[in-house]
Amino acid sequence: MEWIRQRLDKIKEPFSKGQKLEKYAPAVNALDTFLFTPNHTTKKGAHIRDAVDLKRTMITVVLALIPALIFGMWNGGYQYYSQLGEAFTTLDAFLHGAMKILPMIAVSYGVGLGIEFAFAIFRGHEVNEGYLVTGLLIPMIMPIDIPLWMVALSVVFAVLVGKEAFGGTGMNILNPALTARAFAFFAYPTYMSGNSVWVSNAYEVDAVSGETILGTLASGSDVSYSAMNMFSGVIPGSIAETSVICILAGALLLVLTKVGSWRIILSAFIGAAIMGLIFNALPSLGLEGNALTNFPWYLHLMVGGLAFGIVFMATDPVSAAQTMKGKWIYGFLIGFLSVMIRVFNPAYPEGVMLGILLMNVFAPTIDHYVVQANVNRRKKRLKTANPQVETA
């Protein structure tokens, strides 16, 4: 490591203060701080000693994503070979999925970090580590066969409009990864939905298709997958959203390290379960239902991107609610709205994307009323204890 440290110091010399390449220092410093702990201290504002900085927080989230990513690579190949009816091994399935997914990740990081570096140089500030997670999340929530140029355009839109337009990392009101998916969904709907985009279609084979469970239900058809298939993730879907087991493993790491809020995760699943129970009760009340209405409430929690969205995107510390009570309200409404949207509007069976983006917008309002309610309660207690004191 000392050799790497010396080489980096040598490379950084032309970029140091007063040198001709000083303007481009943020790009070089980003590599330095990615490999080593920053060797500078803050000069203003509050000083808090903590071993967990933004870089370590982002790396923790990346580690939590690894199980779902690895399973997604295998499942992509598995869905392809199983629908072709060919004999294959676990390694064959994994390599096929990896060949499709790794280029998407490379494009996402290449385009996104390029824009981040350009804005850091233009604005004269250091490169933030926020895109470490966003750059991995964007390809993980896309169909496996989406064209790479669409991934690139989605990344450009997410970084420019969803993030940098608001001031960069920590200032965005919408989750950047979901902003990218929303852009791709509404700009190129035929590539993001339907029965032919969820399973890799390589080698010029036209007969490979695999509609998602939600898409099948939305069309009024029955699904042939068991609850164990849905829980384990051996079903068609976006790259990393299918395996609830892997998602829960990531959730456990986020909760234990206190990077993700267990309040948001738990309340979101409760909200989704309650909405599912309400829809399941409609046929028994004499009201006509459809395939999505009759779909068991507990299976609603395991299909689509609900679990992945709740664990990895609803808990985004920037765009989520910040107060304790606000987190319960915020999470509950995400789960509640996600199931409501997927049932009421079959054109958007993946309601978690819209549910999270909608609550991102209302998160500051939720926090405002929670804080205001606390202030009013304290004023009331103060007035009760000291009637002569006037409160503003």
Secondary structure, 3 states (H helix, E strand, C coil): CHHHHHHHHHHHHHHCCCCCCHHHHHHHHHHHHHHCCCCCCCCCCCCCCCCCCHHHHHHHHHHHHHHHHHHHHHHHHHHHHHHHCCCCCHHHHHHHHHHHHHHHHHHHHHHHHHHHHHHHHHHCCCCCCCHHHHHHHHHHCCCCCCCHHHHHHHHHHHHHCCCHHHCCCCCCCCCHHHHHHHHHHHHCHHHHCCCCCCCCCCCCCCCCCCCCHHHHHHCCCCCCCCHHHHHHCCCCCCCCCCCHHHHHHHHHHHHHCCCCCHHHHHHHHHHHHHHHHHHHHCHHHCCCCCHHHHCCHHHHCCCCCHHHHHHHCCCCCCCCCCCHHHHHHHHHHHHHHHHHHHHHCCCCCCHHHHHHHHHHHHHHHHHHHHHHHHHHHHHHHHHHHCCCCCCC
